[in-house]
Amino acid sequence: MKNIFKPFGVISRQTLAIMIVLQVVATLLLWQTASSGLIPKPGNVATAFGTLITSKLFLDNMVVSLVLTLKAMCYSIVITLFFAYASVIPFFKSIAQFIVKCRYLTLTGLIFIFTLLTKDGSELKLSLLVFGIVPFFTTSFLAVIINIDKQEYELCKTLGYNNWQTLYEVIIIGKADQVFEILRQNFAISWLMITMVEGLSMSEGGIGSLLIKYNKYNDLTNVIALQLVIFIIGLCFDFLLGTTRHWLFPHSKLKQVTS
């Protein structure tokens, strides 16, 4: 038990499970005692949670949000991989670096421009999501490329590969497992942004528009319940992407064990 409070301490899975359960119970007790008339109690939130996930309204809006998020992720990963792979070509290197710097741009001042460039609310939301995701995807993957061991390039030269073959073997094939890890790490960004962009165009629905409606009427019980659903779905996608990576690239799991 002393290892729980020791820096770099190692504990068993059983101890970890017990510690997590105790922390969750302590959090719920603190929430219960700290709840006032405005803040709903855990029991009320649990009841709203059960009602929410079984309602057709929620299911319809969740499907809309998931489709939009997955579509934005697909576009983002294609754009990211193109410019990340092309960054080893001098002509595209400056473009890739500019995309990385775009992560400091806020969407608030650009919404009007995107509104003019898109024809409807669906394209507006998709464009904003892609614009918000791509710089972080590109930043993560460029970091992977920069940290590639020089010996991998030297090995390709020793084998007589030309520059294009080296790009294919070392970066495209050699770092394919990292694409899933980057996707997993940055999925949270798109899932976080979905509620914001859906608030800009509420005609098609989505969990963002549903959340805004609950906020409008100060329905904190359903707001917290919906936030809990969003959190759980995000965890499920994180687990799914991690499992898919280990299934497609078993060696990635070995790297984690040995590191």
Residue, then its C-alpha position, 0 to 999 in steps of 0.5 A: m500500500k505504501n507504493i500508492f503514495k510513492p513516486f514511480g511506485v508499482i502497484s498490482r491491478q487488484t490494488l489499482a481497481i480497489m483504489i479507483v472504486l474508493q476514489v469514485v465512491a468518495t467523489l460521489l459522496l462529496w458530490q452528494t453532500a455538496s449538492s444544493g438546490l441548483i446542482p442536481k444530486p447524483g441520484n437525479v442525474a442517474t435517473a435522467f441518464g437512464t431516461l436519456i439514453t433510451s429516448k428516441l430524441f437522444l438516439d437520433n441526435m447522437v447518430v447525427s453527431l457520430v456521422l458528422t464526427l466520423k466524416a470529419m475524422c476521415y477527411s482530416i486524416v487524409i489531409t494530414l497524411f498527405f501533407a505529413y508524408a509530403s513534408v519530407i519534400p522541400f516544396f511541401k515542408s513549409i506548407a506542413q509547418f504552416i498547417v502546424k502553426c494554424r493550431y493557434l488560430t481560433l474558430t471564433g473569428l473565422i466562422f463568418i469566412f467559413t459561412l461565406l465559403t460553404k453552401d449550407g449548415s452541414e458543410l459549415k460544421l464539417s469545414l470547421l471540424v476539419f479546420g480545427i482537427v487537421p493542425f493537431f493531427t499534423t503536429s502529432f504526425l510530424a513529431v513522429i517523423i522527426n523522431i525517426d531513428k536515422q539508422e532506419y534511413e541508413l538501412c534503406k540506403t544500404l539496401g539500395y532503396n531510392n528516396w521514394q522507396t525509403l519514404y514508403e518503407v520507413i514512414i508510410i509502412g513503418k509508422a502506419d501503427q502510429v496513425f492509429e495512435i494519433l487518431r486515438q489521441n486526437f479524437a478527443i479534440s473532434w469530440l470536444m468540438i462537435t458540441m460547439v459547431e453543432g450550436l452554429s447550425m441547429s437545423e440538423g440536430g445533434i448532441g450539441s444542439l440538444l445540449i444548448k436546448y437543455n442549457k437554455y432552460n437551465d435543465l442542469t440534470n439533463v445537461i450533466a446526464l448528457q455530458l456523462v453520455i458524451f464522456i462515456i462514448g468518448l472513452c468507448f472510442d478511445f478503447l476501440l481505436g486502441t484495440t484496433r491498433h493492437w489488432l492490426f499491428p501486434h508489434s505496437k503492443l510489444k513496444q508498450v510492454t518493453s518500454 
